[in-house]
Amino acid sequence: MDESANPLGSFLRARRELVTPQQAGIPDGGVRRTPGLRREEVALLAGISADYYLRLERGRDRHPSLQVLESIARVLQLDDDHFAHLLTLVAEVPRQRRRRPRKETPPAGVLKLLDSLVQPAFIEDRYFDILAANRMATALSPGLAVGGNQLRDLFLDPAQRALYPEWEQVTECFVANLRQAVGTDGDDPRFIELTGELTLASPRFRQLWARHEVRRQWGTPIRLDHPQVGEMTLNRERLAISGTDHLMLVVYHPDAGSEAADKLSLLASAALPTSATEPDVARHG
C-alpha cells in the first residue's frame, strides 16, 4: 500500500513488526509469516476488537480516540517521540489549508554569526540540505558545502561514509529525524524527490525507512575519521533559528584541551583564507 495514502496504517504495521512476542510478554505461538506481533495480538493487548484494529491498519477508520491510541502505543512500546508522531497521523488537517513549505533563506544576522564562529558550523533545513556554511565546515567535510545534502551523501557517497566510523548509528539517527521533521507533509515535492532517490539507490535507506523510526536529533558527540588528521570526537549541536520554520544552525565543537581540539586547530590553519570573505550561502534564483 502507498504509504502516503494511508500513513497511519503504514506506521502501525511497521511498528507492530518490530515488537516480538517475548517483548510483549505473550507466548511465541509457533511459526510466523511476518516478524513481530500479529494484528489480533495487538488488538487483544490493547483491549480493542481485532476487527477495529484491522480497520485502523487498512485506513478504513482514521478517527480513533486518544484512549485507543494510548493503548496501542503501550502495546507497540512507543516512546514520546513516536507517540507524538502517531497523533499527527490522525489529526484533522484539511489538505487545502496546509501551508506549503517554502524555500527559506537564512537570516542575515545568523549568517554574520556563522561567519564569526571559529568552529565548523553550517545551516541546514529539515531535509538536511546545506544552505550556508563557514570555511571550517567545508574543511571538516566537503559534504558540508552549500548545495550538498547530508542524507544523500551518507548513503550514496563512499567518501562520506568513510568519514563516520559509526555509520550505521548515524544513518539511523538521520532517517529517524527526517521522519520526525517532515511529519505529515508527505506530499512535499522536496521530500518525495529525496526519499524517492534514496529508496531506489540505497538498500540501507530502504531498510531504515520501512521501520518508521521517529526521533528528534539533539546535540550529541559524534566520531569522525578525517582523511587528514584521523579520528576525533566532536560535539554536534543543533540550534533552532528563530524566525524560521525549520532551519537549524549546526555547530561542531571539541572538548576544551582535548586531542580533538588540537586536530581541529590543524584543520583551521589549513583553512585560513587569504582575505576576509562572507560565508558560503546558497543562492536561489
C-alpha positions as CSV (number, residue, x, y, z in Angstrom):
1,M,0.0,0.0,0.0
2,D,1.2,3.5,-0.8
3,E,2.5,5.0,2.5
4,S,1.2,8.5,1.6
5,A,-2.4,7.1,1.1
6,N,-2.6,5.5,4.5
7,P,0.2,6.9,6.8
8,L,-1.5,5.7,10.0
9,G,-1.7,2.1,8.7
10,S,1.8,2.1,7.4
11,F,3.1,3.4,10.7
12,L,1.1,0.9,12.8
13,R,2.1,-2.0,10.6
14,A,5.8,-1.1,10.7
15,R,5.9,-0.6,14.4
16,R,3.9,-3.8,15.1
17,E,6.5,-5.8,13.2
18,L,9.3,-4.5,15.4
19,V,7.8,-5.8,18.7
20,T,8.5,-9.5,19.4
21,P,6.0,-11.7,21.3
22,Q,8.7,-12.0,24.0
23,Q,8.9,-8.2,24.4
24,A,5.1,-8.1,24.6
25,G,5.0,-10.8,27.2
26,I,3.0,-13.4,25.3
27,P,3.8,-16.9,24.0
28,D,5.5,-17.1,20.7
29,G,2.8,-19.2,19.1
30,G,4.9,-21.1,16.6
31,V,5.9,-20.1,13.0
32,R,5.0,-16.6,11.9
33,R,4.7,-15.4,8.4
34,T,5.9,-11.9,9.3
35,P,8.1,-10.7,12.1
36,G,6.7,-9.1,15.2
37,L,3.2,-9.2,16.6
38,R,0.1,-10.3,14.8
39,R,-2.8,-7.8,14.4
40,E,-5.1,-9.8,16.7
41,E,-2.4,-9.9,19.4
42,V,-2.0,-6.1,19.3
43,A,-5.8,-5.8,19.5
44,L,-6.0,-8.2,22.4
45,L,-3.2,-6.5,24.4
46,A,-4.7,-3.0,23.6
47,G,-8.2,-4.1,24.7
48,I,-9.9,-3.4,21.4
49,S,-11.5,-5.7,18.9
50,A,-9.4,-7.3,16.2
51,D,-11.8,-6.0,13.5
52,Y,-11.4,-2.5,14.7
53,Y,-7.6,-2.7,14.8
54,L,-7.8,-4.1,11.2
55,R,-9.8,-1.1,10.1
56,L,-7.2,1.2,11.5
57,E,-4.3,-0.5,9.7
58,R,-6.3,-0.6,6.4
59,G,-7.3,3.0,6.6
60,R,-11.0,2.4,6.9
61,D,-11.1,4.2,10.3
62,R,-8.9,7.3,10.7
63,H,-10.5,8.7,13.9
64,P,-9.5,6.6,16.9
65,S,-9.9,8.0,20.3
66,L,-7.0,9.2,22.4
67,Q,-7.6,6.3,24.8
68,V,-7.3,3.8,21.9
69,L,-4.2,5.4,20.6
70,E,-2.6,5.4,24.1
71,S,-3.4,1.7,24.5
72,I,-2.0,0.8,21.1
73,A,1.1,2.9,21.8
74,R,1.6,1.0,25.0
75,V,1.5,-2.3,23.2
76,L,3.8,-1.1,20.4
77,Q,6.2,0.3,23.1
78,L,6.2,3.7,21.5
79,D,8.3,6.4,23.2
80,D,7.3,10.0,23.5
81,D,8.6,11.0,20.0
82,H,6.8,8.1,18.3
83,F,3.6,8.7,20.2
84,A,3.7,12.4,19.2
85,H,4.2,11.3,15.6
86,L,1.3,8.9,15.9
87,L,-1.0,11.7,17.0
88,T,-0.1,13.8,13.9
89,L,-1.2,10.9,11.7
90,V,-4.8,11.1,12.9
91,A,-5.1,14.9,13.3
92,E,-7.7,16.6,11.2
93,V,-5.7,18.9,8.9
94,P,-7.6,19.7,5.7
95,R,-5.3,19.3,2.7
96,Q,-6.4,22.6,1.1
97,R,-5.4,24.5,4.3
98,R,-2.0,23.0,4.7
99,R,0.7,25.7,4.3
100,R,3.1,24.6,1.7
101,P,6.7,24.6,2.7
102,R,8.7,27.4,1.2
103,K,12.4,27.7,0.4
104,E,13.9,29.6,3.2
105,T,16.9,31.9,3.2
106,P,18.9,32.1,6.4
107,P,18.5,35.5,8.2
108,A,21.3,38.0,7.7
109,G,22.2,38.2,11.4
110,V,22.6,34.4,11.6
111,L,24.9,34.5,8.6
112,K,27.1,37.0,10.3
113,L,27.2,34.8,13.4
114,L,28.1,31.8,11.2
115,D,31.0,33.8,9.8
116,S,32.3,34.7,13.2
117,L,32.4,31.2,14.6
118,V,35.8,29.5,14.8
119,Q,34.2,26.1,15.0
120,P,32.8,24.2,12.0
121,A,29.3,25.4,11.5
122,F,26.5,25.4,8.9
123,I,22.8,26.0,8.4
124,E,20.6,23.1,7.3
125,D,16.9,22.8,6.5
126,R,14.7,19.9,7.6
127,Y,15.8,17.8,4.6
128,F,19.5,18.2,5.6
129,D,20.2,20.5,2.6
130,I,23.1,22.8,3.4
131,L,22.0,26.4,2.9
132,A,25.1,28.1,4.3
133,A,28.5,27.0,5.7
134,N,31.7,28.6,7.1
135,R,35.2,27.6,5.9
136,M,35.8,25.3,8.9
137,A,32.7,23.3,8.0
138,T,34.0,22.6,4.5
139,A,37.4,21.9,5.9
140,L,35.9,19.3,8.1
141,S,33.9,17.7,5.2
142,P,33.4,18.7,1.6
143,G,29.9,17.3,2.0
144,L,29.1,20.3,4.2
145,A,29.4,22.7,1.3
146,V,26.5,24.8,0.2
147,G,24.2,22.9,-2.1
148,G,25.0,19.5,-0.6
149,N,22.6,17.2,1.2
150,Q,23.9,15.3,4.2
151,L,21.4,12.5,3.9
152,R,22.2,11.7,0.2
153,D,25.9,11.9,1.0
154,L,25.6,9.5,3.9
155,F,24.0,6.8,1.8
156,L,25.5,7.3,-1.7
157,D,29.0,8.9,-1.3
158,P,31.7,6.3,-0.2
159,A,33.9,9.1,1.0
160,Q,31.3,10.5,3.3
161,R,30.5,7.0,4.6
162,A,34.2,6.6,5.5
163,L,34.1,9.8,7.5
164,Y,31.8,8.2,10.1
165,P,33.2,5.1,11.9
166,E,29.8,4.7,13.5
167,W,28.0,5.0,10.1
168,E,25.1,2.6,11.0
169,Q,24.1,4.6,14.1
170,V,24.5,7.9,12.3
171,T,22.2,6.8,9.4
172,E,19.6,5.5,11.9
173,C,19.6,8.9,13.6
174,F,19.3,10.9,10.4
175,V,16.5,8.8,8.9
176,A,14.5,8.9,12.2
177,N,14.9,12.7,12.3
178,L,13.8,13.1,8.8
179,R,10.5,11.3,9.6
180,Q,10.1,13.5,12.7
181,A,10.8,16.7,10.9
182,V,8.6,16.1,7.9
183,G,5.6,14.8,9.9
184,T,2.5,14.7,7.8
185,D,3.9,16.7,4.9
186,G,4.5,13.6,2.9
187,D,3.3,15.2,-0.3
188,D,6.0,17.9,-0.2
189,P,7.9,17.8,-3.5
190,R,11.4,18.0,-2.0
191,F,10.5,15.2,0.4
192,I,9.2,13.0,-2.4
193,E,12.3,13.7,-4.5
194,L,14.8,12.9,-1.8
195,T,13.2,9.8,-0.3
196,G,12.4,8.5,-3.8
197,E,16.0,8.8,-4.9
198,L,17.4,7.2,-1.8
199,T,14.8,4.4,-1.8
200,L,15.8,3.4,-5.3
201,A,19.6,3.8,-4.7
202,S,20.2,2.6,-1.2
203,P,19.2,-0.8,0.4
204,R,20.2,0.6,3.7
205,F,17.9,3.6,3.4
206,R,15.0,1.3,2.3
207,Q,15.6,-0.8,5.4
208,L,15.6,2.1,7.8
209,W,12.7,3.9,6.2
210,A,10.5,0.9,6.5
211,R,11.0,0.8,10.3
212,H,9.1,4.2,10.7
213,E,11.5,5.3,13.5
214,V,10.8,8.8,14.7
215,R,13.4,10.7,16.7
216,R,14.4,14.3,17.3
217,Q,18.1,14.9,16.7
218,W,19.6,16.7,19.6
219,G,23.2,17.6,20.5
220,T,25.4,14.6,20.7
221,P,29.1,13.6,20.5
222,I,30.0,12.2,17.1
223,R,33.1,10.3,15.9
224,L,34.7,11.4,12.7
225,D,37.7,9.8,10.8
226,H,39.1,12.7,8.9
227,P,41.4,11.9,6.0
228,Q,44.0,14.5,7.1
229,V,44.0,14.4,10.9
230,G,42.5,11.0,11.7
231,E,39.8,10.1,14.2
232,M,38.4,12.7,16.6
233,T,35.2,13.1,18.6
234,L,33.3,16.4,18.3
235,N,30.2,17.6,20.0
236,R,27.4,18.2,17.4
237,E,24.9,20.9,18.5
238,R,21.7,21.7,16.6
239,L,20.2,25.1,17.4
240,A,16.8,26.2,16.1
241,I,16.9,29.6,14.3
242,S,14.2,31.9,15.5
243,G,12.0,33.5,12.8
244,T,12.3,30.4,10.5
245,D,10.1,27.4,10.3
246,H,12.7,24.6,10.0
247,L,16.2,26.0,9.8
248,M,18.9,24.8,12.2
249,L,22.4,26.2,13.0
250,V,24.6,23.2,13.4
251,V,28.0,23.6,15.2
252,Y,30.8,21.0,15.8
253,H,33.0,21.8,18.7
254,P,35.6,19.8,20.7
255,D,36.0,19.4,24.4
256,A,38.5,22.0,25.7
257,G,42.1,20.8,25.8
258,S,41.2,17.5,24.1
259,E,43.2,15.8,21.3
260,A,40.2,16.6,19.0
261,A,40.7,20.3,19.8
262,D,44.3,20.1,18.6
263,K,43.3,18.3,15.4
264,L,40.6,20.9,14.7
265,S,43.2,23.6,15.1
266,L,45.4,21.9,12.5
267,L,42.4,21.9,10.1
268,A,41.7,25.6,10.9
269,S,45.3,26.5,10.0
270,A,44.9,24.8,6.6
271,A,41.5,26.5,6.1
272,L,42.7,30.1,6.8
273,P,41.5,32.4,4.0
274,T,43.9,34.8,2.2
275,S,41.4,37.6,2.7
276,A,38.2,38.0,4.7
277,T,35.1,36.8,2.9
278,E,31.5,36.1,3.7
279,P,30.4,32.5,4.5
280,D,29.1,30.5,1.6
281,V,25.4,30.8,1.2
282,A,23.0,29.0,-1.1
283,R,21.5,31.4,-3.7
284,H,18.3,30.6,-5.3
285,G,17.4,32.4,-8.5
